[in-house]
Amino acid sequence: MTTAKIDDLISNGAGRADVEGLPSIEFTPSMAPEAFHGVAGRVVNAIEPYSEADPAAILMHVLIATGNAIGRGPHALVERAVHACNEFLVLVGDSAKGRKGQAWSTPRHLLSQVDETWASARVKSGLSSGEGLIYHVRDPREEQQPVKERGRIVDYQRVLVDEGETDKRLLIIEPELATVLRRMQGETNSLSAVLREAWETGSLSTLTKNSPLRATGAHVSIIAHTTREELVTSLTETDRANGFANRFMYVMVRRSKCLPEPAAIAETTLAPLVDELCQVAAAAQHHHVVVRDPEARELWAAVYPKLSEGEPGLLGAILARAEAHVLRLSVLYAVLDRSPVVRPVHLRAALAVWDYADASARRIFGALIGLSVADTILAALRKRGPMTRTEIRDLFHRNKTEAEIEAVLAVLESKGKVRKTTRPPESGKGRPAEVWEAAV
């Protein structure tokens, strides 16, 4: 495979240019056909004519939900680190018009016929705290309690006080991600740290003295919905820096068509897909470590340097786990094919999904510097036009010092985002006013 072909595989060009401006409402990256491989693609093809949802949104719901339903059995190893098929996803689209929720309607119905117990008991919403999340995948808990005879302690024994949760699968659907992100900003809220560990290891606990909850082998997946505006304003600099943000894939979606009276898909159309997914679920119970075949290893060796090279700034932080996301997706596509190994077709499908997520992230975050003060100034200059230093300070209600404003403007100027000019005094007397404007 030539370098040119590898670059074409990694990027179809959508979203990689013109990232300085905010995305228009018409824009959505183009999902490559390779992403619709196998049974996941067949599910999307069956649903798409009956739904206003974006095919990319339907596909991502199928992938993430199925990856959770099959459990923590199939996984890849990177040295001793386990990468199972649980993933975190954010669908980004216009409120009410993006049809994000509709994309889950038929996949949920379909998967409920594959595993009714999972669909009814292991799909939840309402993230609020780390302790609350751990509770739903908690381990059994014993306590040492005294044995008394005639009111005197004569011995101690271990007593089961909480049977815990035997099913460690948990798919969290969050229709309002911004609400969750705001909850996380509380000083004592442990949700961010617990979610990072849920993606990473599945071994969860908190360091609070009064919380004895622990979880091992947790298989947690997340599908969250938000708008672009809510995302960039609610995702704090801490979230971006501590690795919370890059454990998610970000996918821009929009309504695919106008259907005034969308009809339910006939059960006869869904039945073969249910049967196929049942076979996938059964086969997944026998999968353990999933490795690449020789051809997939060759392809991985070719694309890995580009996936893992990283880039500076906010966008680099958001996309920093590219290789890990592609690895997990490739294992999932192999499992959906009931293949014991990852083949090139599975890796190409995973790369196509990641390229779509990469292009989406560049449109969502590409115009941002990554510092809240800088982003606020830049957004104001783009919206209002040229502003004086005093007007810029007023954006923060005079809560930022002159030195802080000076430092941020210097950063923006060094990056070519803004430029400084002067404005003659209105009276014609005195010194010209310093004026800042967004660079074209």
C-alpha positions in Angstrom: 0.0 0.0 0.0 1.4 3.4 -1.0 1.7 6.4 1.2 -0.8 8.3 -0.9 -3.3 5.5 -0.5 -2.8 5.4 3.2 -3.4 9.2 3.4 -6.5 8.8 1.4 -7.7 6.1 3.7 -7.1 8.2 6.8 -8.6 11.3 5.4 -11.1 12.0 2.6 -10.4 15.7 2.9 -13.6 16.7 4.5 -13.2 19.1 7.4 -9.4 19.3 7.3 -9.3 22.7 5.5 -11.0 25.9 6.4 -11.1 25.1 10.1 -10.6 28.7 11.2 -14.3 29.7 10.9 -17.2 28.3 12.8 -19.1 25.5 11.0 -22.1 26.5 8.9 -25.4 24.8 9.6 -25.2 23.0 6.3 -21.9 21.3 7.1 -21.5 17.7 8.0 -18.3 15.6 7.3 -18.7 12.8 4.8 -18.8 9.3 6.2 -16.8 7.0 4.0 -18.6 3.9 2.7 -16.1 1.6 4.5 -17.6 2.6 7.8 -20.9 0.9 6.9 -19.3 -2.5 6.8 -21.0 -5.7 7.9 -24.1 -6.1 10.0 -23.8 -2.5 11.3 -24.1 -1.2 7.8 -27.0 -3.4 7.0 -28.8 -2.2 10.0 -28.3 1.4 8.9 -29.4 0.6 5.4 -32.6 -0.9 6.7 -33.4 2.0 9.0 -32.3 5.0 6.9 -35.3 5.2 4.5 -37.7 5.4 7.4 -35.8 7.9 9.5 -34.9 11.6 9.5 -31.8 10.8 11.5 -28.3 11.2 10.0 -27.0 7.8 8.8 -23.8 8.5 10.7 -25.8 9.0 13.9 -27.7 5.7 13.4 -24.4 3.9 12.7 -22.7 5.3 15.8 -25.7 4.3 18.0 -25.5 0.8 16.6 -21.8 0.5 17.1 -21.6 1.9 20.6 -24.7 0.1 21.9 -23.7 -3.2 20.5 -20.2 -2.8 21.8 -21.7 -2.4 25.3 -24.3 -5.2 24.9 -21.6 -7.8 24.0 -19.7 -7.1 27.3 -16.1 -7.0 28.2 -15.1 -10.4 26.8 -13.7 -9.4 23.4 -10.7 -7.1 23.8 -7.3 -6.1 22.4 -4.1 -5.8 24.5 -1.6 -3.0 24.3 1.2 -4.5 26.4 -1.0 -5.3 29.5 -3.6 -2.6 29.0 -7.0 -3.9 28.0 -9.0 -2.2 25.3 -12.6 -3.6 25.3 -15.4 -2.6 23.0 -16.8 0.1 25.2 -16.6 3.6 23.8 -17.7 7.2 24.7 -19.5 9.2 22.0 -20.8 12.8 21.7 -23.3 13.5 18.9 -23.2 17.2 18.0 -26.1 18.8 16.1 -28.7 21.5 16.2 -31.1 21.3 19.1 -34.3 19.5 18.2 -33.4 19.7 14.5 -30.4 17.3 14.5 -32.6 14.2 15.1 -30.0 12.9 17.5 -32.5 11.1 19.7 -34.4 9.7 16.7 -31.2 7.9 15.7 -31.5 5.7 18.8 -35.2 4.8 18.4 -35.0 1.8 16.1 -31.5 0.5 17.1 -32.8 0.3 20.7 -35.9 -1.6 19.6 -33.7 -3.9 17.5 -31.2 -4.6 20.3 -34.0 -5.1 22.9 -34.9 -8.2 20.9 -31.3 -9.4 21.0 -30.9 -8.9 24.8 -34.1 -7.8 26.5 -32.5 -7.8 30.0 -29.7 -5.5 28.9 -32.1 -3.1 27.1 -34.5 -2.9 30.0 -32.0 -2.9 33.0 -28.6 -1.8 31.7 -29.4 1.3 29.6 -29.7 4.3 31.8 -29.4 8.1 31.9 -28.9 10.8 34.5 -25.1 11.0 35.2 -24.6 13.1 38.3 -21.7 11.9 40.4 -18.9 9.3 40.4 -20.5 7.5 43.3 -23.8 7.3 41.5 -22.1 5.7 38.4 -20.2 3.2 40.5 -23.3 2.2 42.3 -24.8 0.8 39.1 -21.8 -1.5 38.5 -20.7 -2.0 42.1 -19.1 -5.1 43.5 -20.6 -7.2 46.3 -19.6 -5.7 49.7 -19.0 -7.5 53.0 -18.5 -6.1 56.4 -16.9 -7.5 59.5 -19.6 -7.6 62.1 -19.5 -8.7 65.8 -20.9 -12.0 67.0 -22.6 -11.5 70.4 -23.6 -13.9 73.1 -25.6 -12.5 76.0 -24.7 -9.0 75.0 -20.9 -9.6 74.8 -18.8 -9.7 71.7 -17.3 -13.2 71.4 -16.2 -13.2 67.8 -16.3 -11.4 64.4 -17.6 -12.7 61.1 -17.8 -11.5 57.5 -21.4 -10.6 56.5 -22.6 -9.8 53.0 -24.3 -6.4 53.3 -24.7 -5.6 49.5 -25.0 -8.2 46.8 -23.7 -5.7 44.3 -24.5 -5.7 40.6 -23.8 -9.0 38.7 -24.2 -7.4 35.3 -21.3 -5.0 34.8 -22.6 -3.7 31.4 -23.9 -0.1 31.5 -24.8 2.0 28.5 -25.5 5.6 29.5 -27.6 7.8 27.2 -27.3 11.5 28.0 -29.6 13.7 25.9 -28.2 16.9 27.6 -24.4 16.6 27.9 -24.0 20.2 28.9 -26.0 19.5 32.1 -23.5 16.7 33.0 -20.5 18.9 32.3 -21.8 21.7 34.5 -22.4 19.2 37.4 -18.8 18.0 37.0 -17.5 21.5 37.8 -18.3 21.2 41.5 -15.2 20.9 43.6 -16.3 17.7 45.3 -17.8 16.0 42.2 -15.8 12.9 41.3 -17.6 12.1 38.0 -14.8 13.2 35.7 -12.2 11.0 37.4 -14.6 8.0 37.5 -15.5 8.3 33.9 -11.9 8.4 32.9 -11.3 5.2 34.7 -14.5 3.7 33.3 -13.1 4.2 29.8 -9.6 3.1 30.7 -9.8 0.1 33.0 -13.3 -0.6 34.3 -11.9 -0.6 37.9 -13.7 2.2 39.7 -13.6 3.7 43.2 -13.4 7.1 44.9 -11.1 8.3 47.6 -13.8 9.7 49.8 -13.8 8.3 53.3 -17.5 7.6 53.5 -17.9 5.9 50.1 -17.1 2.2 50.3 -18.3 1.5 46.8 -16.0 -0.3 44.4 -16.4 -1.8 40.9 -14.2 -4.1 39.0 -14.7 -5.3 35.4 -17.2 -2.5 34.7 -18.1 -2.2 31.0 -19.4 1.4 30.6 -20.3 3.1 27.4 -21.7 6.6 26.8 -23.8 8.2 24.0 -24.3 11.9 24.7 -26.1 14.6 22.7 -25.3 18.3 22.6 -25.1 21.3 20.4 -21.8 22.8 19.2 -22.4 26.0 21.3 -23.1 24.1 24.5 -20.1 21.8 24.0 -17.5 24.5 23.5 -18.8 26.7 26.4 -19.3 23.8 28.9 -16.2 21.8 28.3 -13.7 23.4 30.7 -10.0 23.8 30.3 -9.5 21.2 33.0 -11.6 18.7 31.0 -9.5 19.4 27.9 -6.2 19.0 29.8 -6.8 16.0 32.0 -7.8 13.6 29.3 -11.5 13.6 30.0 -12.4 15.2 26.6 -10.2 12.9 24.4 -11.9 9.7 25.7 -14.9 10.8 23.7 -15.4 10.7 19.9 -17.2 13.8 18.6 -19.5 13.3 15.6 -21.4 16.1 13.9 -24.9 15.1 12.7 -27.9 16.7 11.0 -31.3 15.7 9.8 -31.0 13.7 6.7 -34.4 14.3 5.2 -37.9 15.6 5.8 -40.4 12.8 6.7 -43.7 14.3 8.0 -45.0 10.9 8.9 -42.1 8.5 9.5 -43.4 4.9 9.7 -42.1 2.1 11.9 -40.0 -0.5 10.1 -41.7 -3.8 9.5 -40.7 -6.5 11.9 -40.2 -8.8 8.9 -37.4 -6.4 7.7 -35.8 -6.4 11.2 -36.1 -10.1 11.9 -33.0 -11.2 9.8 -31.0 -8.4 11.5 -32.1 -9.6 14.9 -31.1 -13.1 14.1 -27.7 -11.9 12.9 -27.1 -9.8 16.0 -28.1 -12.7 18.2 -25.4 -14.8 16.5 -22.9 -11.9 17.1 -23.8 -11.8 20.8 -23.5 -15.6 21.2 -20.1 -15.7 19.4 -18.8 -12.7 21.5 -19.1 -14.9 24.6 -16.3 -17.0 23.2 -14.0 -14.2 22.2 -11.2 -13.1 24.5 -8.1 -11.4 23.1 -8.6 -10.2 19.5 -5.4 -9.8 17.4 -4.8 -8.6 13.9 -4.1 -10.9 11.0 -0.8 -10.4 9.1 -2.4 -8.1 6.5 -4.1 -6.0 9.1 -0.8 -5.7 11.0 0.9 -4.4 7.9 -1.9 -1.8 7.4 -1.7 -0.8 11.1 2.0 -0.4 10.9 1.5 2.0 7.9 -1.2 4.2 9.5 -0.1 4.1 13.2 2.6 6.9 12.9 0.1 9.3 11.5 -2.6 8.4 14.1 -0.2 8.7 17.0 1.9 11.7 16.0 -0.4 14.2 17.7 -0.5 17.9 17.2 -0.3 21.0 19.5 -3.0 23.0 21.1 -6.6 22.3 22.0 -7.3 20.3 18.9 -4.3 18.1 19.6 -5.6 17.4 23.2 -9.1 16.5 21.9 -7.7 14.1 19.3 -4.9 12.7 21.4 -6.3 9.1 21.7 -6.8 8.5 18.0 -5.0 5.2 17.9 -6.9 3.9 20.9 -10.3 4.7 19.4 -9.3 3.1 16.1 -8.1 0.0 17.9 -11.3 -0.4 19.8 -13.5 0.2 16.8 -11.5 -2.3 14.7 -12.0 -5.0 17.4 -15.8 -4.2 17.4 -16.0 -4.5 13.7 -14.3 -7.9 13.9 -16.7 -9.0 16.6 -19.7 -7.9 14.5 -18.3 -10.1 11.7 -17.9 -13.0 14.2 -14.2 -13.0 13.3 -11.6 -14.1 15.8 -9.1 -11.6 14.3 -9.1 -8.1 13.0 -8.8 -8.1 9.2 -7.9 -5.2 6.9 -11.6 -4.6 6.2 -12.3 -4.1 9.9 -9.4 -1.7 10.3 -10.5 0.3 7.2 -14.0 0.6 8.7 -12.6 1.8 12.0 -10.4 4.3 10.2 -13.4 5.6 8.2 -15.3 6.2 11.5 -12.4 7.9 13.1 -11.8 10.1 10.1 -15.4 11.3 10.4 -14.9 12.0 14.1 -11.6 13.7 13.4 -13.2 16.0 10.7 -16.1 16.7 13.1 -13.7 17.7 15.9 -11.8 20.0 13.6 -15.0 21.8 12.7 -16.2 21.9 16.4 -12.9 22.9 18.1 -10.6 24.0 15.2 -11.4 27.7 15.7 -10.7 27.7 19.4 -7.4 28.5 21.1 -8.2 26.4 24.2 -7.9 29.2 26.8 -11.3 30.5 27.9 -10.2 34.1 28.1 -8.6 34.0 24.6 -11.7 32.2 23.1 -14.0 34.8 24.7 -12.0 37.7 23.3 -11.7 36.2 19.8 -15.4 35.3 19.7 -16.3 38.9 20.7 -14.0 40.5 18.1 -15.5 38.3 15.4 -19.1 39.1 16.4 -18.8 42.8 17.3 -15.9 44.0 15.2 -12.9 46.1 16.3 -12.7 46.8 20.1 -10.6 49.0 22.3 -8.6 47.6 25.2 -11.2 49.0 27.6 -14.0 47.3 25.7 -12.2 44.0 25.9 -11.7 44.4 29.6 -15.4 45.1 30.0 -16.1 41.6 28.6 -15.0 40.2 31.9 -16.6 43.0 34.0 -13.2 44.3 34.9 -12.3 41.0 36.7 -9.2 40.5 34.6 -6.1 42.6 35.2 -4.4 44.7 32.5 -1.5 42.3 32.6 -3.8 39.3 32.0 -5.5 40.9 29.1 -2.1 41.9 27.7 -0.8 38.4 27.9 -3.8 36.9 26.2 -3.8 39.4 23.4 -0.1 38.7 22.9 -0.9 35.0 22.5 -3.7 35.7 20.0 -1.5 38.1 18.0 1.4 35.6 17.9 -1.0 32.9 16.5 -2.2 35.4 13.8 -5.7 35.4 15.2 -5.9 39.2 16.0 -4.1 42.3 15.0 -3.6 45.7 16.6 -4.4 49.0 15.0 -5.0 52.5 16.1 -8.0 54.8 16.0 -7.7 58.6 15.9 -9.3 60.4 18.8 -12.8 61.6 18.1 -12.0 65.2 19.1 -8.9 65.2 17.0 -6.8 65.8 20.0 -4.9 63.4 22.3 -3.4 60.1 21.6 -4.8 57.5 19.2 -6.8 54.7 20.8 -5.4 51.1 20.6 -7.9 48.9 18.8 -7.9 45.2 18.3 -9.7 43.3 15.5 -9.9 39.7 14.4 -7.6 38.8 11.6 -9.3 37.9 8.3 
